[in-house]
Amino acid sequence: MAEDKLIDEELARVLDILEQIKELNRMIDRHKFQSQDEFMLRQYEDMKERFLEELKDILQAFEIEVKIKGHAA
C-alpha cells in the first residue's frame, strides 16, 4: 500500500512537471520573440532545466532512461 501511494505521488509529480514545462515553453517563446528580455529568458530556461532534471530522476526510478534534446542531461 505504501508503495502504491509513492507511485501515485510520483505520477502526480510527473504530470505537474509536464504542466510546468508547458507553461515555461510558452513564457520562453514570449520572451524570445516578443519582449527579447534576455534576463527573463535565462530565468525561464533555468527553471525548465531544473524541472527536466527532476523529471529525469523520477523516470529513472521506473528504469526509463531519458535523453533531453538540446541539453546535456
N, CA and C atoms as an extended XYZ file, in Angstrom:
219
Properties=species:S:1:pos:R:3:atomname:S:1:resname:S:1:resid:I:1 pbc="F F F"
N         0.815       -1.209        0.000 N   MET     1
C         0.000        0.000        0.000 CA  MET     1
C         0.855        1.269        0.000 C   MET     1
N         1.891        1.306        0.824 N   ALA     2
C         2.748        2.489        0.883 CA  ALA     2
C         3.445        2.699       -0.454 C   ALA     2
N         3.826        1.604       -1.117 N   GLU     3
C         4.486        1.712       -2.426 CA  GLU     3
C         3.517        2.266       -3.467 C   GLU     3
N         2.260        1.847       -3.415 N   ASP     4
C         1.255        2.377       -4.341 CA  ASP     4
C         1.077        3.872       -4.157 C   ASP     4
N         1.066        4.334       -2.904 N   LYS     5
C         0.916        5.762       -2.640 CA  LYS     5
C         2.116        6.529       -3.179 C   LYS     5
N         3.328        5.967       -3.001 N   LEU     6
C         4.528        6.615       -3.514 CA  LEU     6
C         4.483        6.726       -5.032 C   LEU     6
N         4.066        5.669       -5.695 N   ILE     7
C         3.951        5.690       -7.151 CA  ILE     7
C         2.919        6.718       -7.584 C   ILE     7
N         1.776        6.775       -6.892 N   ASP     8
C         0.762        7.774       -7.211 CA  ASP     8
C         1.309        9.188       -7.061 C   ASP     8
N         2.089        9.421       -6.009 N   GLU     9
C         2.677       10.744       -5.804 CA  GLU     9
C         3.687       11.066       -6.901 C   GLU     9
N         4.471       10.063       -7.303 N   GLU    10
C         5.439       10.285       -8.379 CA  GLU    10
C         4.729       10.582       -9.693 C   GLU    10
N         3.666        9.852       -9.974 N   LEU    11
C         2.923       10.093      -11.207 CA  LEU    11
C         2.274       11.476      -11.199 C   LEU    11
N         1.749       11.872      -10.055 N   ALA    12
C         1.165       13.209       -9.943 CA  ALA    12
C         2.242       14.272      -10.158 C   ALA    12
N         3.440       14.019       -9.628 N   ARG    13
C         4.531       14.978       -9.798 CA  ARG    13
C         4.969       15.055      -11.256 C   ARG    13
N         4.998       13.914      -11.944 N   VAL    14
C         5.340       13.908      -13.368 CA  VAL    14
C         4.356       14.784      -14.137 C   VAL    14
N         3.069       14.630      -13.872 N   LEU    15
C         2.069       15.454      -14.550 CA  LEU    15
C         2.256       16.926      -14.230 C   LEU    15
N         2.547       17.237      -12.973 N   ASP    16
C         2.764       18.622      -12.573 CA  ASP    16
C         3.973       19.207      -13.295 C   ASP    16
N         5.053       18.445      -13.353 N   ILE    17
C         6.262       18.919      -14.041 CA  ILE    17
C         5.972       19.181      -15.513 C   ILE    17
N         5.250       18.268      -16.160 N   LEU    18
C         4.924       18.461      -17.577 CA  LEU    18
C         4.085       19.714      -17.788 C   LEU    18
N         3.158       19.982      -16.880 N   GLU    19
C         2.349       21.206      -16.983 CA  GLU    19
C         3.230       22.440      -16.799 C   GLU    19
N         4.154       22.368      -15.842 N   GLN    20
C         5.062       23.492      -15.604 CA  GLN    20
C         5.937       23.746      -16.831 C   GLN    20
N         6.442       22.679      -17.423 N   ILE    21
C         7.288       22.819      -18.618 CA  ILE    21
C         6.497       23.404      -19.774 C   ILE    21
N         5.257       22.977      -19.924 N   LYS    22
C         4.406       23.522      -20.985 CA  LYS    22
C         4.260       25.039      -20.821 C   LYS    22
N         4.014       25.482      -19.601 N   GLU    23
C         3.875       26.916      -19.337 CA  GLU    23
C         5.212       27.641      -19.541 C   GLU    23
N         6.296       27.026      -19.101 N   LEU    24
C         7.611       27.640      -19.288 CA  LEU    24
C         7.951       27.769      -20.764 C   LEU    24
N         7.605       26.776      -21.563 N   ASN    25
C         7.837       26.874      -23.011 CA  ASN    25
C         7.112       28.082      -23.590 C   ASN    25
N         5.902       28.305      -23.124 N   ARG    26
C         5.124       29.462      -23.589 CA  ARG    26
C         5.822       30.767      -23.194 C   ARG    26
N         6.303       30.814      -21.947 N   MET    27
C         6.971       32.027      -21.477 CA  MET    27
C         8.322       32.223      -22.177 C   MET    27
N         9.034       31.147      -22.435 N   ILE    28
C        10.306       31.238      -23.159 CA  ILE    28
C        10.071       31.797      -24.556 C   ILE    28
N         9.059       31.275      -25.241 N   ASP    29
C         8.740       31.788      -26.575 CA  ASP    29
C         8.369       33.266      -26.525 C   ASP    29
N         7.594       33.645      -25.531 N   ARG    30
C         7.190       35.049      -25.402 CA  ARG    30
C         8.410       35.948      -25.248 C   ARG    30
N         9.338       35.556      -24.391 N   HIS    31
C        10.494       36.402      -24.149 CA  HIS    31
C        11.522       36.320      -25.269 C   HIS    31
N        11.502       35.249      -26.015 N   LYS    32
C        12.406       35.122      -27.160 CA  LYS    32
C        11.950       35.989      -28.314 C   LYS    32
N        10.654       35.967      -28.587 N   PHE    33
C        10.143       36.568      -29.819 CA  PHE    33
C         9.404       37.885      -29.616 C   PHE    33
N         8.929       38.155      -28.409 N   GLN    34
C         8.165       39.381      -28.211 CA  GLN    34
C         8.949       40.418      -27.420 C   GLN    34
N         9.352       40.077      -26.216 N   SER    35
C         9.999       41.088      -25.375 CA  SER    35
C        11.509       41.099      -25.528 C   SER    35
N        12.081       39.985      -25.941 N   GLN    36
C        13.523       39.841      -26.087 CA  GLN    36
C        14.262       40.225      -24.804 C   GLN    36
N        13.637       39.917      -23.663 N   ASP    37
C        14.227       40.163      -22.352 CA  ASP    37
C        15.147       38.991      -22.015 C   ASP    37
N        16.438       39.176      -22.196 N   GLU    38
C        17.416       38.093      -22.028 CA  GLU    38
C        17.458       37.572      -20.592 C   GLU    38
N        17.334       38.461      -19.620 N   PHE    39
C        17.375       38.026      -18.220 CA  PHE    39
C        16.226       37.077      -17.912 C   PHE    39
N        15.022       37.476      -18.272 N   MET    40
C        13.858       36.628      -18.002 CA  MET    40
C        13.934       35.338      -18.807 C   MET    40
N        14.412       35.415      -20.022 N   LEU    41
C        14.567       34.231      -20.858 CA  LEU    41
C        15.484       33.220      -20.174 C   LEU    41
N        16.615       33.690      -19.670 N   ARG    42
C        17.548       32.789      -18.969 CA  ARG    42
C        16.927       32.226      -17.702 C   ARG    42
N        16.132       33.021      -16.995 N   GLN    43
C        15.463       32.549      -15.783 CA  GLN    43
C        14.495       31.402      -16.110 C   GLN    43
N        13.690       31.597      -17.144 N   TYR    44
C        12.729       30.553      -17.524 CA  TYR    44
C        13.438       29.305      -18.048 C   TYR    44
N        14.508       29.488      -18.797 N   GLU    45
C        15.260       28.335      -19.298 CA  GLU    45
C        15.912       27.570      -18.155 C   GLU    45
N        16.390       28.278      -17.143 N   ASP    46
C        16.971       27.628      -15.973 CA  ASP    46
C        15.909       26.838      -15.205 C   ASP    46
N        14.744       27.425      -15.035 N   MET    47
C        13.649       26.724      -14.361 CA  MET    47
C        13.270       25.460      -15.129 C   MET    47
N        13.201       25.570      -16.432 N   LYS    48
C        12.861       24.421      -17.258 CA  LYS    48
C        13.907       23.327      -17.101 C   LYS    48
N        15.177       23.712      -17.090 N   GLU    49
C        16.265       22.742      -16.925 CA  GLU    49
C        16.131       22.001      -15.593 C   GLU    49
N        15.790       22.728      -14.532 N   ARG    50
C        15.627       22.081      -13.221 CA  ARG    50
C        14.439       21.115      -13.226 C   ARG    50
N        13.345       21.507      -13.867 N   PHE    51
C        12.193       20.601      -13.970 CA  PHE    51
C        12.553       19.360      -14.791 C   PHE    51
N        13.307       19.546      -15.858 N   LEU    52
C        13.703       18.405      -16.689 CA  LEU    52
C        14.601       17.441      -15.919 C   LEU    52
N        15.485       17.971      -15.106 N   GLU    53
C        16.346       17.114      -14.284 CA  GLU    53
C        15.518       16.329      -13.268 C   GLU    53
N        14.554       16.991      -12.657 N   GLU    54
C        13.685       16.302      -11.698 CA  GLU    54
C        12.875       15.209      -12.396 C   GLU    54
N        12.348       15.521      -13.559 N   LEU    55
C        11.584       14.544      -14.330 CA  LEU    55
C        12.460       13.345      -14.685 C   LEU    55
N        13.671       13.626      -15.105 N   LYS    56
C        14.608       12.558      -15.448 CA  LYS    56
C        14.863       11.661      -14.241 C   LYS    56
N        15.062       12.247      -13.074 N   ASP    57
C        15.297       11.471      -11.855 CA  ASP    57
C        14.103       10.584      -11.513 C   ASP    57
N        12.913       11.118      -11.628 N   ILE    58
C        11.715       10.331      -11.324 CA  ILE    58
C        11.597        9.163      -12.292 C   ILE    58
N        11.815        9.424      -13.568 N   LEU    59
C        11.673        8.367      -14.569 CA  LEU    59
C        12.740        7.287      -14.421 C   LEU    59
N        13.907        7.642      -13.927 N   GLN    60
C        14.950        6.645      -13.705 CA  GLN    60
C        14.510        5.623      -12.662 C   GLN    60
N        13.681        6.020      -11.717 N   ALA    61
C        13.150        5.085      -10.724 CA  ALA    61
C        12.286        4.015      -11.387 C   ALA    61
N        11.761        4.318      -12.574 N   PHE    62
C        10.959        3.361      -13.347 CA  PHE    62
C        11.818        2.661      -14.402 C   PHE    62
N        13.138        2.827      -14.277 N   GLU    63
C        14.103        2.259      -15.212 CA  GLU    63
C        13.889        2.768      -16.637 C   GLU    63
N        13.600        4.056      -16.725 N   ILE    64
C        13.434        4.733      -18.012 CA  ILE    64
C        14.571        5.728      -18.149 C   ILE    64
N        15.386        5.543      -19.182 N   GLU    65
C        16.484        6.461      -19.438 CA  GLU    65
C        15.983        7.568      -20.358 C   GLU    65
N        16.317        8.787      -19.994 N   VAL    66
C        15.824        9.950      -20.724 CA  VAL    66
C        16.986       10.733      -21.300 C   VAL    66
N        16.881       11.073      -22.565 N   LYS    67
C        17.840       11.995      -23.192 CA  LYS    67
C        17.045       13.256      -23.527 C   LYS    67
N        17.508       14.372      -23.018 N   ILE    68
C        16.788       15.622      -23.207 CA  ILE    68
C        17.404       16.366      -24.386 C   ILE    68
N        16.590       16.622      -25.390 N   LYS    69
C        17.022       17.281      -26.619 CA  LYS    69
C        17.628       18.653      -26.300 C   LYS    69
N        18.817       18.853      -26.815 N   GLY    70
C        19.450       20.157      -26.661 CA  GLY    70
C        20.065       20.399      -25.298 C   GLY    70
N        20.091       19.378      -24.445 N   HIS    71
C        20.651       19.511      -23.104 CA  HIS    71
C        21.587       18.344      -22.820 C   HIS    71
N        22.488       18.559      -21.908 N   ALA    72
C        23.442       17.519      -21.552 CA  ALA    72
C        22.902       16.590      -20.473 C   ALA    72
N        21.640       16.701      -20.124 N   ALA    73
C        21.057       15.941      -19.004 CA  ALA    73
C        20.997       14.467      -19.223 C   ALA    73
